[in-house]
Amino acid sequence: MDVEARKRSLRYFFAKVVEPLGYKFTPDDELADFLLEQESNLEAAHGSPFCPCQGRTQNREENMKIVCPCIPFHRDHFDHMKRCWCGLFVHKDVTEPDRLPQIPYDEFRKAKDAGGSGESR
Amino acid sequence: MKSVFMYTLSTCPWCKKTKKYFTDHDIPFQYVDYDLATVPEQEKIEQEMKKRSGPLSFPWVLIGDDLVVGWNPAKYDELMGLSKTS
């Protein structure tokens, strides 16, 4: 597998998927390159470009929810953080991705529940 | 000093940063790379993580009895009793 060619393909494909969702690639090019390389390797080893920062299990249905770009499966959570969990994508208005924290799902849920809304997962 | 244990992924840049944080602060820690573990080990880890925090999001850091999910150096500082400038 030509990893560099696959990274370019994934970048082209992902950009088209995330743009209508209100996201863009992180402006941190080094981070984006590293994550795309990990995803290319995961795809070669396991069949899909899984998120490098979330764990696969023996449950295929669960695993499909962490195939990049996994934004649609975690929309409320990621919108709350203005980034996806691994940080490959950020909201279109984000210019300083380093300032965006990773907020764990249970903390997000508590905040949403306190505010009266949330997502089902 | 509080004990530090973490579940990480070998593919995750935030996990690498977390390990580097504790290394740079001379804080000993133990870790398991979930993706490099055997399936039975992964299933045990999965149960523990889901019971305590939900999805399998990494890094998963246990400082003493306190759990921190995600790269959060300010929280690590706080739980380790380090000042911001340290």
Backbone of each chain as ProteinMPNN parsed JSONL, in Angstrom:
{"seq_chain_A": "MDVEARKRSLRYFFAKVVEPLGYKFTPDDELADFLLEQESNLEAAHGSPFCPCQGRTQNREENMKIVCPCIPFHRDHFDHMKRCWCGLFVHKDVTEPDRLPQIPYDEFRKAKDAGGSGESR", "coords_chain_A": {"N_chain_A": [[0.841, -1.206, 0.0], [0.525, 2.195, -0.841], [1.123, 4.519, 1.334], [1.227, 7.329, 1.401], [-0.221, 8.039, -0.889], [-2.697, 6.993, -0.207], [-3.314, 8.546, 2.022], [-3.666, 11.015, 0.783], [-5.927, 10.443, -0.733], [-7.804, 9.866, 1.269], [-7.919, 12.353, 2.513], [-9.033, 13.931, 0.492], [-11.544, 12.685, 0.127], [-12.659, 12.801, 2.75], [-12.843, 15.548, 3.192], [-14.956, 16.305, 1.584], [-17.03, 15.007, 2.849], [-17.162, 16.059, 5.469], [-17.5, 18.78, 5.189], [-20.245, 19.65, 4.593], [-21.225, 19.139, 7.101], [-20.369, 21.113, 8.672], [-17.749, 21.152, 9.435], [-14.113, 21.204, 9.214], [-10.771, 20.286, 8.137], [-8.355, 20.083, 10.757], [-6.377, 23.002, 11.364], [-3.851, 22.392, 12.172], [-1.392, 21.094, 10.629], [0.583, 19.144, 11.002], [-0.492, 17.463, 12.95], [-2.788, 16.589, 11.571], [-1.623, 15.181, 9.45], [-0.297, 13.134, 10.83], [-2.487, 11.787, 12.001], [-3.934, 10.974, 9.74], [-2.102, 9.232, 8.64], [-2.057, 7.226, 10.594], [-4.688, 6.346, 10.346], [-4.686, 5.37, 7.722], [-2.987, 3.211, 8.056], [-4.48, 1.715, 9.898], [-6.675, 1.121, 8.334], [-5.482, -0.509, 6.396], [-4.791, -2.649, 7.997], [-7.149, -3.439, 9.298], [-9.345, -3.015, 7.69], [-10.976, -0.703, 7.629], [-10.781, 2.897, 7.928], [-10.316, 3.459, 10.929], [-10.927, 5.545, 13.832], [-8.013, 6.821, 15.326], [-7.93, 7.281, 18.025], [-9.897, 6.112, 19.457], [-11.216, 3.088, 20.793], [-11.386, -0.084, 19.181], [-13.736, -2.799, 19.366], [-14.989, -6.167, 19.857], [-17.381, -5.93, 18.706], [-18.996, -5.389, 15.828], [-20.924, -3.533, 14.997], [-20.677, -1.445, 16.859], [-18.081, -0.732, 16.257], [-18.339, 0.383, 13.718], [-19.179, 2.884, 14.279], [-16.991, 4.333, 14.83], [-15.572, 4.736, 12.573], [-13.738, 6.807, 10.542], [-14.93, 9.641, 8.694], [-16.283, 10.098, 11.864], [-18.152, 11.808, 12.787], [-21.067, 12.055, 12.356], [-22.106, 10.091, 14.08], [-21.621, 11.002, 16.584], [-22.538, 13.499, 16.971], [-23.721, 15.614, 18.651], [-22.005, 15.585, 20.862], [-19.465, 16.121, 19.694], [-20.011, 18.566, 18.474], [-20.333, 20.091, 20.725], [-17.719, 20.164, 21.709], [-16.513, 21.389, 19.615], [-14.85, 20.024, 17.949], [-13.703, 16.862, 16.65], [-13.174, 13.706, 18.4], [-10.458, 12.833, 18.082], [-9.397, 15.062, 16.948], [-8.932, 15.536, 14.269], [-10.762, 16.855, 12.764], [-12.295, 20.067, 12.967], [-14.639, 22.588, 14.015], [-15.756, 24.872, 11.487], [-15.221, 27.537, 12.144], [-13.041, 27.529, 13.783], [-9.8, 28.55, 14.671], [-7.71, 28.166, 16.342], [-6.859, 25.306, 17.225], [-5.559, 24.094, 19.386], [-6.642, 25.168, 21.637], [-8.947, 23.875, 22.146], [-10.531, 21.707, 24.289], [-10.45, 18.139, 25.026], [-13.405, 16.789, 25.857], [-14.7, 14.458, 27.992], [-17.153, 11.942, 27.216], [-19.026, 11.285, 29.27], [-18.923, 13.52, 30.921], [-19.812, 15.478, 29.181], [-22.426, 14.537, 28.794], [-23.497, 14.872, 31.359], [-23.441, 17.642, 31.558], [-25.155, 18.313, 29.481], [-27.511, 17.06, 30.321], [-28.013, 18.51, 32.618], [-28.664, 20.832, 31.42], [-30.945, 20.131, 30.173], [-31.098, 18.795, 27.724], [-29.775, 16.422, 25.328], [-27.852, 13.814, 23.703], [-28.681, 10.606, 22.314], [-26.979, 7.535, 22.708]], "CA_chain_A": [[0.0, 0.0, 0.0], [1.213, 3.482, -0.848], [0.478, 5.263, 2.431], [1.078, 8.752, 1.052], [-1.329, 8.149, -1.841], [-3.947, 6.737, 0.514], [-3.572, 9.74, 2.845], [-4.224, 12.049, -0.112], [-7.289, 10.029, -1.088], [-8.669, 10.051, 2.44], [-8.086, 13.795, 2.72], [-9.96, 14.399, -0.545], [-12.865, 12.137, 0.424], [-13.148, 13.299, 4.046], [-13.182, 16.982, 3.081], [-16.296, 16.396, 0.991], [-18.021, 14.5, 3.806], [-17.309, 16.872, 6.687], [-17.836, 20.176, 4.879], [-21.668, 19.943, 4.842], [-21.53, 18.977, 8.537], [-19.877, 22.301, 9.37], [-16.397, 20.908, 9.934], [-12.981, 21.283, 8.286], [-9.562, 19.688, 8.704], [-7.641, 20.925, 11.708], [-5.277, 23.766, 10.76], [-2.577, 21.817, 12.624], [-1.057, 20.166, 9.541], [1.379, 18.018, 11.509], [-1.44, 16.563, 13.601], [-3.628, 15.983, 10.525], [-0.808, 14.21, 8.717], [-0.071, 11.979, 11.704], [-3.734, 11.049, 12.164], [-4.255, 10.326, 8.468], [-1.196, 8.089, 8.49], [-2.555, 6.162, 11.477], [-5.929, 5.816, 9.759], [-4.297, 4.567, 6.553], [-2.449, 1.948, 8.569], [-5.587, 0.957, 10.492], [-7.484, 0.625, 7.219], [-4.748, -1.621, 5.791], [-4.763, -3.779, 8.926], [-8.46, -3.852, 9.818], [-10.398, -2.878, 6.682], [-11.605, 0.624, 7.608], [-9.939, 3.911, 8.586], [-10.873, 3.718, 12.256], [-10.361, 6.641, 14.622], [-6.824, 6.363, 16.043], [-8.006, 7.632, 19.449], [-11.002, 5.382, 20.077], [-10.888, 1.672, 20.767], [-12.254, -1.066, 18.538], [-14.09, -3.942, 20.206], [-15.406, -7.324, 19.045], [-18.726, -5.618, 18.238], [-18.844, -4.694, 14.544], [-21.828, -2.382, 14.937], [-20.032, -0.38, 17.632], [-16.876, -0.303, 15.542], [-18.707, 1.222, 12.581], [-19.413, 4.246, 14.77], [-15.714, 5.05, 14.98], [-14.894, 4.838, 11.278], [-13.582, 8.214, 10.194], [-15.21, 10.626, 9.744], [-17.338, 9.521, 12.709], [-18.943, 12.935, 13.317], [-22.52, 11.852, 12.433], [-22.486, 9.217, 15.191], [-21.3, 11.654, 17.866], [-22.698, 14.882, 16.536], [-23.908, 16.567, 19.75], [-20.786, 15.604, 21.668], [-18.397, 16.799, 18.964], [-20.396, 19.981, 18.309], [-20.08, 20.72, 22.028], [-16.263, 20.391, 21.825], [-16.088, 22.059, 18.375], [-13.828, 19.171, 17.34], [-13.963, 15.435, 16.872], [-12.373, 13.259, 19.549], [-9.017, 12.807, 17.788], [-8.963, 16.405, 16.556], [-8.659, 15.661, 12.836], [-11.706, 17.857, 12.259], [-12.762, 21.1, 13.903], [-15.66, 23.458, 13.438], [-15.2, 25.755, 10.457], [-14.792, 28.832, 12.682], [-11.91, 27.342, 14.705], [-8.483, 28.905, 14.145], [-6.696, 27.736, 17.302], [-7.341, 24.002, 17.71], [-4.942, 23.726, 20.664], [-7.436, 25.696, 22.75], [-10.163, 23.077, 22.298], [-10.264, 20.544, 25.135], [-11.192, 16.892, 24.863], [-14.365, 16.662, 26.958], [-15.179, 13.084, 27.962], [-18.574, 11.807, 26.911], [-19.889, 11.321, 30.46], [-19.001, 14.922, 31.376], [-20.696, 16.156, 28.227], [-23.802, 14.121, 29.082], [-23.943, 15.528, 32.601], [-23.691, 19.059, 31.241], [-26.36, 18.397, 28.652], [-28.659, 16.689, 31.146], [-28.291, 19.649, 33.499], [-29.277, 21.86, 30.579], [-32.249, 19.665, 29.717], [-31.094, 18.101, 26.439], [-28.604, 15.572, 25.138], [-27.981, 12.894, 22.585], [-28.716, 9.197, 22.696], [-25.792, 6.87, 22.154]], "C_chain_A": [[0.872, 1.251, 0.0], [0.512, 4.39, 0.165], [0.24, 6.719, 2.046], [-0.087, 8.951, 0.076], [-2.667, 7.939, -1.135], [-4.309, 7.934, 1.402], [-4.191, 10.851, 1.991], [-5.661, 11.718, -0.483], [-8.252, 10.254, 0.074], [-8.94, 11.533, 2.672], [-9.117, 14.355, 1.728], [-11.387, 13.964, -0.219], [-13.451, 12.741, 1.706], [-13.592, 14.763, 3.944], [-14.6, 17.14, 2.542], [-17.379, 15.952, 1.98], [-18.24, 15.483, 4.952], [-17.749, 18.311, 6.399], [-19.324, 20.483, 5.113], [-22.086, 19.781, 6.304], [-21.046, 20.17, 9.351], [-18.477, 22.164, 9.917], [-15.364, 21.096, 8.821], [-11.815, 20.525, 8.919], [-8.939, 20.646, 9.71], [-6.565, 21.728, 10.975], [-3.894, 23.292, 11.21], [-2.181, 20.722, 11.625], [-0.291, 18.935, 10.015], [0.471, 16.977, 12.165], [-2.289, 15.838, 12.546], [-2.86, 14.903, 9.777], [-0.587, 12.946, 9.538], [-1.329, 11.126, 11.799], [-4.123, 10.318, 10.874], [-3.352, 9.12, 8.215], [-1.654, 6.915, 9.359], [-3.807, 5.52, 10.874], [-5.637, 4.956, 8.521], [-3.781, 3.203, 7.0], [-3.552, 1.074, 9.179], [-6.475, 0.363, 9.398], [-6.801, -0.594, 6.575], [-4.812, -2.866, 6.681], [-6.146, -4.327, 9.245], [-9.621, -3.559, 8.877], [-11.084, -1.544, 6.597], [-10.685, 1.619, 8.301], [-10.535, 4.318, 9.938], [-10.193, 4.915, 12.917], [-9.146, 6.124, 15.395], [-6.895, 6.569, 17.556], [-9.214, 7.018, 20.155], [-10.762, 3.887, 19.844], [-11.904, 0.823, 20.023], [-12.54, -2.201, 19.519], [-14.399, -5.129, 19.291], [-16.797, -7.104, 18.44], [-18.647, -4.77, 16.964], [-19.715, -3.44, 14.457], [-21.238, -1.185, 15.696], [-18.831, 0.173, 16.87], [-17.198, 0.62, 14.37], [-18.918, 2.679, 12.99], [-18.115, 5.019, 15.0], [-14.885, 4.994, 13.687], [-14.893, 6.307, 10.877], [-14.236, 8.528, 8.838], [-16.445, 10.208, 10.545], [-18.26, 10.596, 13.284], [-20.445, 12.628, 13.392], [-22.973, 10.988, 13.608], [-22.305, 9.878, 16.558], [-21.567, 13.158, 17.752], [-22.802, 15.879, 17.697], [-22.64, 16.717, 20.588], [-19.689, 16.415, 20.969], [-18.736, 18.276, 18.728], [-20.115, 20.759, 19.597], [-18.588, 21.065, 22.181], [-15.724, 21.248, 20.689], [-14.957, 21.301, 17.688], [-14.286, 17.733, 17.468], [-12.997, 14.958, 17.956], [-10.883, 13.316, 19.249], [-8.489, 14.165, 17.34], [-8.638, 16.553, 15.085], [-9.56, 16.742, 12.224], [-12.114, 18.823, 13.366], [-13.878, 21.88, 13.226], [-15.001, 24.459, 12.489], [-14.656, 27.068, 11.017], [-13.561, 28.723, 13.587], [-10.589, 27.693, 14.017], [-7.352, 28.431, 15.07], [-7.121, 26.396, 17.924], [-6.759, 23.593, 19.05], [-5.768, 24.184, 21.863], [-8.699, 24.863, 23.0], [-9.878, 21.837, 23.138], [-11.0, 19.306, 24.652], [-12.104, 16.774, 26.078], [-14.924, 15.242, 26.921], [-16.695, 13.015, 27.828], [-19.443, 11.907, 28.16], [-20.001, 12.738, 31.021], [-19.905, 15.733, 30.466], [-22.152, 15.826, 28.536], [-24.339, 14.811, 30.328], [-24.287, 16.981, 32.327], [-24.97, 19.212, 30.432], [-27.607, 18.077, 29.464], [-29.038, 17.835, 32.078], [-28.984, 20.754, 32.72], [-30.582, 21.42, 29.956], [-32.27, 19.005, 28.361], [-29.828, 17.266, 26.322], [-28.825, 14.659, 23.969], [-28.145, 11.481, 23.117], [-27.547, 8.501, 22.039], [-25.876, 5.38, 22.359]], "O_chain_A": [[1.84, 1.344, 0.755], [-0.547, 4.952, -0.111], [-0.82, 7.276, 2.33], [-0.846, 9.912, 0.197], [-3.648, 8.622, -1.428], [-5.482, 8.289, 1.517], [-5.119, 11.537, 2.422], [-6.514, 12.604, -0.543], [-9.361, 10.759, -0.105], [-10.064, 11.92, 2.991], [-9.971, 15.16, 2.101], [-12.321, 14.764, -0.279], [-14.614, 13.144, 1.729], [-14.593, 15.16, 4.54], [-15.351, 18.006, 2.992], [-18.501, 16.457, 1.952], [-19.377, 15.716, 5.361], [-18.307, 18.978, 7.27], [-19.641, 21.477, 5.766], [-23.162, 20.227, 6.701], [-21.275, 20.244, 10.558], [-18.052, 22.953, 10.76], [-15.707, 21.14, 7.64], [-11.867, 20.164, 10.095], [-8.987, 21.864, 9.539], [-5.912, 21.208, 10.07], [-2.88, 23.748, 10.682], [-2.587, 19.568, 11.764], [-0.483, 17.832, 9.504], [0.637, 15.774, 11.965], [-2.483, 14.625, 12.623], [-3.398, 13.829, 9.505], [-0.675, 11.833, 9.02], [-1.266, 9.901, 11.693], [-4.586, 9.178, 10.917], [-3.784, 8.117, 7.647], [-1.642, 5.764, 8.923], [-3.959, 4.299, 10.894], [-6.281, 3.929, 8.311], [-4.098, 2.176, 6.4], [-3.562, -0.144, 9.003], [-6.963, -0.759, 9.525], [-7.459, -1.583, 6.251], [-4.878, -3.991, 6.186], [-6.31, -5.531, 9.441], [-10.771, -3.825, 9.224], [-11.725, -1.257, 5.587], [-9.896, 1.237, 9.165], [-11.166, 5.367, 10.071], [-9.05, 5.252, 12.609], [-9.238, 5.089, 16.055], [-6.029, 6.092, 18.29], [-9.518, 7.356, 21.299], [-10.185, 3.483, 18.834], [-13.113, 0.975, 20.198], [-11.721, -2.526, 20.378], [-14.105, -5.095, 18.096], [-17.326, -7.975, 17.749], [-18.281, -3.595, 17.007], [-19.297, -2.419, 13.912], [-21.298, -0.051, 15.221], [-18.595, 1.381, 16.842], [-16.43, 1.531, 14.061], [-18.847, 3.587, 12.162], [-18.137, 6.207, 15.322], [-13.668, 5.179, 13.704], [-15.936, 6.962, 10.878], [-14.098, 7.732, 7.91], [-17.517, 9.991, 9.98], [-19.062, 10.313, 14.175], [-21.056, 12.919, 14.42], [-24.099, 11.133, 14.083], [-22.784, 9.364, 17.569], [-20.885, 13.971, 18.376], [-22.071, 16.868, 17.734], [-22.255, 17.822, 20.971], [-19.065, 17.284, 21.578], [-17.855, 19.134, 18.777], [-19.715, 21.923, 19.564], [-18.238, 22.119, 22.712], [-14.615, 21.775, 20.777], [-14.19, 21.889, 16.925], [-15.148, 17.415, 18.287], [-12.113, 15.702, 18.38], [-10.111, 13.799, 20.078], [-7.28, 14.399, 17.349], [-8.117, 17.591, 14.676], [-9.167, 17.445, 11.293], [-12.256, 18.448, 14.53], [-14.033, 21.83, 12.006], [-13.844, 24.84, 12.668], [-13.738, 27.653, 10.443], [-13.091, 29.736, 14.103], [-10.294, 27.202, 12.928], [-6.201, 28.309, 14.652], [-7.677, 26.367, 19.022], [-7.382, 22.827, 19.785], [-5.62, 23.659, 22.967], [-9.434, 25.118, 23.954], [-9.067, 20.999, 22.743], [-12.021, 19.391, 23.97], [-11.623, 16.67, 27.207], [-15.553, 14.853, 25.937], [-17.418, 13.908, 28.269], [-20.494, 12.547, 28.122], [-21.05, 13.118, 31.54], [-20.673, 16.576, 30.93], [-23.01, 16.709, 28.541], [-25.479, 15.274, 30.356], [-25.3, 17.49, 32.806], [-25.765, 20.122, 30.668], [-28.636, 18.736, 29.319], [-30.218, 18.104, 32.304], [-29.783, 21.513, 33.268], [-31.259, 22.206, 29.293], [-33.348, 18.674, 27.867], [-28.914, 17.398, 27.136], [-29.864, 14.717, 23.311], [-27.78, 11.2, 24.258], [-27.166, 8.849, 20.921], [-24.968, 4.65, 21.96]]}, "seq_chain_B": "MKSVFMYTLSTCPWCKKTKKYFTDHDIPFQYVDYDLATVPEQEKIEQEMKKRSGPLSFPWVLIGDDLVVGWNPAKYDELMGLSKTS", "coords_chain_B": {"N_chain_B": [[3.527, 10.342, 46.575], [0.944, 10.238, 44.153], [-0.348, 7.279, 42.599], [-0.091, 6.516, 39.121], [-1.873, 5.385, 36.428], [-2.527, 4.279, 33.142], [-4.686, 3.691, 30.325], [-4.027, 3.396, 26.951], [-3.693, 4.148, 23.406], [-1.665, 2.913, 20.811], [-1.731, 4.303, 18.501], [-2.567, 6.854, 18.957], [-2.178, 10.313, 19.104], [-2.66, 11.991, 21.293], [-2.447, 10.307, 23.422], [0.252, 9.797, 23.319], [1.194, 12.344, 23.953], [0.27, 12.51, 26.54], [1.72, 10.503, 27.873], [4.219, 11.637, 27.553], [3.938, 13.966, 29.043], [3.867, 12.986, 31.723], [6.319, 11.701, 31.82], [8.058, 13.883, 31.361], [7.627, 15.284, 33.708], [8.819, 13.719, 35.514], [7.277, 11.769, 36.73], [6.445, 8.639, 37.747], [4.744, 6.102, 35.884], [2.326, 3.63, 34.91], [1.235, 1.81, 32.047], [-1.099, 0.504, 29.625], [-1.222, -0.358, 26.308], [-4.076, -0.432, 24.682], [-4.76, -1.318, 22.078], [-2.72, -3.033, 21.458], [-2.982, -5.105, 23.113], [-4.016, -8.47, 24.047], [-7.008, -10.138, 22.821], [-8.659, -11.187, 24.981], [-7.597, -9.589, 27.074], [-8.259, -7.068, 26.11], [-11.031, -7.215, 26.256], [-11.452, -7.251, 29.002], [-10.464, -4.747, 29.689], [-12.194, -3.151, 28.228], [-14.628, -3.631, 29.577], [-14.027, -2.485, 32.067], [-13.534, 0.199, 31.38], [-15.985, 0.986, 30.227], [-17.674, 0.673, 32.358], [-16.773, 2.628, 34.103], [-16.601, 5.04, 32.648], [-17.84, 5.088, 30.153], [-17.737, 5.333, 26.645], [-14.995, 3.904, 24.643], [-12.764, 5.883, 24.814], [-9.653, 7.414, 24.388], [-6.729, 9.171, 25.681], [-6.973, 7.349, 28.805], [-6.844, 8.003, 32.003], [-5.804, 7.199, 35.198], [-5.405, 8.73, 38.143], [-4.296, 8.287, 41.204], [-7.285, 7.773, 42.8], [-8.747, 9.135, 41.021], [-10.257, 9.667, 37.891], [-9.292, 10.65, 34.66], [-10.343, 11.382, 31.542], [-9.132, 11.745, 28.339], [-6.825, 14.145, 26.867], [-5.566, 16.288, 29.174], [-3.819, 18.419, 30.513], [-3.985, 20.438, 32.481], [-5.693, 19.378, 34.355], [-4.202, 17.151, 35.095], [-2.06, 18.441, 36.296], [-3.401, 19.621, 38.459], [-4.359, 17.387, 39.917], [-1.98, 16.139, 40.529], [-0.888, 17.943, 42.164], [0.695, 19.991, 41.176], [2.051, 23.154, 40.291], [0.934, 25.609, 37.86], [3.115, 26.579, 36.524], [5.043, 24.707, 36.723]], "CA_chain_B": [[3.071, 10.673, 45.216], [-0.17, 9.399, 43.715], [-0.04, 6.337, 41.525], [-0.651, 6.896, 37.814], [-2.043, 4.259, 35.514], [-3.326, 4.724, 31.992], [-4.946, 2.915, 29.123], [-3.695, 4.246, 25.809], [-3.625, 3.504, 22.094], [-0.36, 3.188, 20.188], [-1.99, 5.135, 17.324], [-3.214, 8.098, 19.408], [-1.198, 11.354, 19.44], [-2.943, 12.547, 22.627], [-1.879, 9.338, 24.362], [1.703, 10.044, 23.321], [1.417, 13.585, 24.701], [0.015, 12.229, 27.961], [2.903, 9.791, 28.379], [5.328, 12.602, 27.588], [3.692, 14.87, 30.182], [4.286, 12.353, 32.982], [7.765, 11.489, 31.716], [8.724, 15.179, 31.529], [7.492, 15.712, 35.099], [9.46, 12.69, 36.353], [6.234, 11.056, 37.479], [6.367, 7.263, 37.233], [3.394, 5.663, 35.532], [2.197, 2.369, 34.191], [0.226, 1.943, 31.002], [-1.355, -0.609, 28.713], [-1.738, 0.036, 24.998], [-5.256, -1.281, 24.455], [-4.758, -1.925, 20.74], [-1.662, -4.04, 21.372], [-3.303, -6.154, 24.077], [-4.729, -9.63, 23.497], [-8.473, -9.955, 22.841], [-9.187, -11.309, 26.355], [-7.201, -8.401, 27.841], [-9.072, -5.954, 25.613], [-12.406, -7.345, 26.771], [-11.428, -6.834, 30.407], [-10.283, -3.286, 29.695], [-13.453, -2.583, 27.726], [-15.598, -3.676, 30.673], [-13.648, -1.507, 33.094], [-13.711, 1.568, 30.875], [-17.412, 1.266, 30.034], [-18.284, 0.769, 33.685], [-16.378, 3.872, 34.786], [-16.674, 6.309, 31.92], [-18.598, 5.055, 28.901], [-17.079, 4.861, 25.42], [-13.562, 3.617, 24.708], [-12.037, 7.07, 24.372], [-8.301, 7.43, 24.964], [-6.162, 8.443, 26.813], [-7.8, 7.081, 29.987], [-5.77, 8.154, 32.989], [-6.212, 7.064, 36.592], [-4.429, 9.367, 39.039], [-4.884, 7.887, 42.491], [-8.635, 7.242, 42.526], [-9.433, 10.064, 40.111], [-10.165, 9.32, 36.473], [-9.287, 11.737, 33.683], [-10.428, 10.858, 30.176], [-8.717, 12.769, 27.379], [-5.605, 14.933, 27.137], [-5.993, 17.399, 30.013], [-2.661, 18.684, 31.375], [-4.362, 21.266, 33.634], [-6.253, 18.453, 35.35], [-3.09, 16.347, 35.615], [-1.356, 19.347, 37.231], [-4.222, 19.785, 39.671], [-4.42, 16.142, 40.683], [-0.631, 15.809, 41.006], [-0.445, 19.008, 43.064], [1.742, 20.783, 40.525], [1.613, 24.499, 39.911], [0.848, 25.775, 36.414], [4.409, 26.927, 35.937], [6.019, 23.631, 36.898]], "C_chain_B": [[1.954, 9.707, 44.796], [0.284, 8.428, 42.616], [-0.728, 6.789, 40.235], [-0.687, 5.665, 36.922], [-2.877, 4.726, 34.332], [-3.524, 3.62, 30.958], [-4.766, 3.864, 27.945], [-3.818, 3.441, 24.518], [-2.286, 3.869, 21.466], [-0.502, 4.137, 18.999], [-2.426, 6.56, 17.681], [-2.187, 9.171, 19.788], [-1.416, 11.955, 20.821], [-2.439, 11.602, 23.708], [-0.365, 9.536, 24.456], [2.016, 11.304, 24.129], [1.244, 13.345, 26.203], [1.212, 11.497, 28.579], [4.078, 10.752, 28.523], [5.178, 13.56, 28.766], [4.243, 14.24, 31.459], [5.793, 12.062, 32.972], [8.517, 12.789, 31.987], [8.67, 15.692, 32.965], [8.101, 14.7, 36.076], [8.458, 11.983, 37.257], [6.149, 9.636, 36.91], [4.922, 6.871, 36.922], [3.467, 4.287, 34.875], [1.126, 2.546, 33.136], [0.057, 0.623, 30.266], [-1.867, -0.015, 27.417], [-2.855, -0.938, 24.634], [-5.173, -2.015, 23.125], [-3.692, -3.005, 20.582], [-1.905, -5.206, 22.334], [-3.989, -7.321, 23.37], [-6.24, -9.374, 23.574], [-9.046, -10.147, 24.25], [-8.823, -10.101, 27.232], [-8.042, -7.195, 27.417], [-10.484, -6.012, 26.177], [-12.482, -6.943, 28.238], [-11.32, -5.312, 30.517], [-11.572, -2.597, 29.267], [-14.5, -2.539, 28.84], [-15.301, -2.601, 31.709], [-13.913, -0.079, 32.626], [-15.194, 1.913, 30.745], [-18.127, 1.431, 31.369], [-17.993, 2.136, 34.311], [-16.649, 5.132, 34.002], [-17.441, 6.261, 30.612], [-17.772, 4.573, 27.735], [-15.572, 4.627, 25.595], [-12.773, 4.764, 24.096], [-10.712, 7.15, 25.124], [-7.686, 8.814, 24.813], [-7.131, 8.381, 27.997], [-6.822, 6.995, 31.153], [-6.334, 8.103, 34.41], [-5.088, 7.628, 37.456], [-4.956, 9.179, 40.459], [-6.227, 7.236, 42.182], [-9.392, 8.098, 41.522], [-9.179, 9.693, 38.653], [-10.212, 10.577, 35.611], [-9.304, 11.096, 32.296], [-10.108, 11.991, 29.214], [-7.456, 13.49, 27.836], [-6.01, 16.183, 27.899], [-4.878, 17.762, 30.996], [-2.996, 19.54, 32.597], [-4.921, 20.375, 34.756], [-5.158, 17.565, 35.937], [-2.313, 17.175, 36.65], [-2.087, 19.403, 38.566], [-4.171, 18.522, 40.531], [-3.052, 15.729, 41.225], [-0.089, 16.882, 41.946], [0.683, 19.839, 42.5], [1.198, 22.164, 40.189], [1.615, 24.59, 38.391], [2.2, 25.997, 35.764], [5.409, 25.793, 36.043], [6.196, 22.855, 35.612]], "O_chain_B": [[2.026, 8.507, 45.061], [1.177, 8.728, 41.823], [-1.812, 7.372, 40.268], [0.324, 5.001, 36.696], [-3.83, 5.486, 34.503], [-2.672, 2.757, 30.75], [-5.281, 4.983, 27.941], [-4.018, 2.226, 24.536], [-1.831, 5.007, 21.579], [0.485, 4.711, 18.539], [-2.631, 7.383, 16.788], [-1.399, 8.956, 20.709], [-0.458, 12.386, 21.461], [-2.049, 12.044, 24.789], [0.218, 9.452, 25.537], [2.98, 11.334, 24.895], [1.972, 13.903, 27.023], [1.656, 11.835, 29.676], [4.834, 10.686, 29.492], [6.163, 13.924, 29.41], [4.997, 14.878, 32.194], [6.456, 12.168, 34.004], [9.488, 12.807, 32.744], [9.548, 16.44, 33.396], [7.928, 14.804, 37.291], [8.761, 11.647, 38.402], [5.821, 9.451, 35.738], [3.997, 7.271, 37.627], [4.502, 3.856, 34.368], [0.207, 3.347, 33.31], [0.931, -0.243, 30.278], [-2.835, 0.745, 27.419], [-2.612, -2.104, 24.323], [-5.482, -3.204, 23.051], [-3.765, -3.81, 19.653], [-1.137, -6.168, 22.368], [-4.477, -7.185, 22.248], [-6.688, -8.495, 24.31], [-9.859, -9.328, 24.679], [-9.637, -9.646, 28.035], [-8.481, -6.405, 28.254], [-11.064, -4.986, 26.533], [-13.474, -6.355, 28.668], [-11.997, -4.682, 31.33], [-11.989, -1.599, 29.856], [-15.176, -1.527, 29.022], [-16.2, -1.898, 32.17], [-14.443, 0.744, 33.372], [-15.61, 3.011, 31.112], [-19.061, 2.223, 31.496], [-18.853, 2.726, 34.965], [-16.901, 6.185, 34.588], [-17.674, 7.308, 30.009], [-17.16, 3.508, 27.814], [-14.964, 5.089, 26.561], [-12.194, 4.641, 23.017], [-10.662, 6.974, 26.341], [-8.073, 9.562, 23.915], [-7.99, 9.247, 28.162], [-6.067, 6.031, 31.273], [-7.227, 8.871, 34.766], [-3.982, 7.091, 37.5], [-5.925, 9.819, 40.867], [-6.308, 6.28, 41.411], [-10.549, 7.817, 41.208], [-8.046, 9.441, 38.242], [-11.058, 11.451, 35.804], [-8.389, 10.359, 31.929], [-10.723, 13.056, 29.26], [-7.075, 13.454, 29.006], [-6.707, 17.043, 27.361], [-4.975, 17.449, 32.183], [-2.364, 19.389, 33.643], [-4.654, 20.595, 35.938], [-5.176, 17.259, 37.129], [-1.96, 16.685, 37.723], [-1.497, 19.256, 39.637], [-3.961, 18.599, 41.742], [-2.965, 15.054, 42.251], [1.021, 16.761, 42.463], [1.53, 20.337, 43.241], [0.025, 22.316, 39.846], [2.217, 23.758, 37.712], [2.409, 25.648, 34.602], [6.515, 25.895, 35.511], [6.98, 21.908, 35.566]]}, "name": "protein", "num_of_chains": 2, "seq": "MDVEARKRSLRYFFAKVVEPLGYKFTPDDELADFLLEQESNLEAAHGSPFCPCQGRTQNREENMKIVCPCIPFHRDHFDHMKRCWCGLFVHKDVTEPDRLPQIPYDEFRKAKDAGGSGESRMKSVFMYTLSTCPWCKKTKKYFTDHDIPFQYVDYDLATVPEQEKIEQEMKKRSGPLSFPWVLIGDDLVVGWNPAKYDELMGLSKTS"}
